[in-house]
């Protein structure tokens, strides 16, 4: 899978980031959430990202 960086909360490093893929999907990098209380499949996880990351992506017409 090829990831293309769309938008991030910082210029470089390990920050919350939104990527597009060569499969027509999005990938989100953020902090893993473990105290959500939901039952999800073992192959999935939940991540938390700042709402500003999505606002910035929309403002920049990336999604």
CORQUI-V472766 format. One record per residue. RES is the residue in one small letter. SS is DSSP state (~ for helix, > for strand, _ for the rest). PSI is psi in whole degrees, 0 to 359 (* if undefined). BURIAL is b if it has 9 or more other ideal C-beta (glycine too) atoms within 8 Angstrom, else e. Layout:
# CORQUI-V472766
res->RES ss->SS psi->PSI burial->BURIAL
res->RES ss->SS psi->PSI burial->BURIAL
This chain:
# CORQUI-V472766
res->x ss->_ psi->133 burial->e
res->x ss->_ psi->128 burial->e
res->x ss->> psi->136 burial->e
res->x ss->> psi->122 burial->e
res->x ss->> psi->123 burial->e
res->x ss->> psi->307 burial->b
res->x ss->> psi->151 burial->b
res->x ss->> psi->168 burial->b
res->x ss->_ psi->357 burial->e
res->x ss->_ psi->168 burial->e
res->x ss->_ psi->326 burial->e
res->x ss->_ psi->165 burial->e
res->x ss->_ psi->196 burial->e
res->x ss->_ psi->75 burial->e
res->x ss->_ psi->161 burial->e
res->x ss->_ psi->128 burial->b
res->x ss->> psi->148 burial->b
res->x ss->> psi->129 burial->b
res->x ss->> psi->151 burial->b
res->x ss->> psi->157 burial->b
res->x ss->> psi->167 burial->b
res->x ss->_ psi->6 burial->e
res->x ss->_ psi->7 burial->e
res->x ss->_ psi->25 burial->e
res->x ss->_ psi->175 burial->e
res->x ss->> psi->147 burial->b
res->x ss->> psi->136 burial->b
res->x ss->> psi->131 burial->b
res->x ss->> psi->128 burial->b
res->x ss->_ psi->189 burial->e
res->x ss->> psi->131 burial->e
res->x ss->> psi->134 burial->e
res->x ss->_ psi->124 burial->b
res->x ss->_ psi->348 burial->e
res->x ss->_ psi->35 burial->e
res->x ss->_ psi->339 burial->e
res->x ss->_ psi->9 burial->e
res->x ss->_ psi->154 burial->e
res->x ss->_ psi->117 burial->e
res->x ss->_ psi->157 burial->e
res->x ss->_ psi->151 burial->e
res->x ss->_ psi->332 burial->e
res->x ss->_ psi->0 burial->e
res->x ss->_ psi->163 burial->e
res->x ss->_ psi->166 burial->e
res->x ss->_ psi->140 burial->b
res->x ss->> psi->152 burial->b
res->x ss->> psi->132 burial->e
res->x ss->_ psi->156 burial->b
res->x ss->_ psi->139 burial->e
res->x ss->~ psi->332 burial->e
res->x ss->~ psi->332 burial->e
res->x ss->~ psi->316 burial->b
res->x ss->~ psi->318 burial->b
res->x ss->~ psi->317 burial->e
res->x ss->~ psi->318 burial->b
res->x ss->~ psi->320 burial->b
res->x ss->~ psi->314 burial->b
res->x ss->~ psi->322 burial->e
res->x ss->_ psi->8 burial->e
res->x ss->_ psi->40 burial->e
res->x ss->_ psi->336 burial->b
res->x ss->_ psi->* burial->e
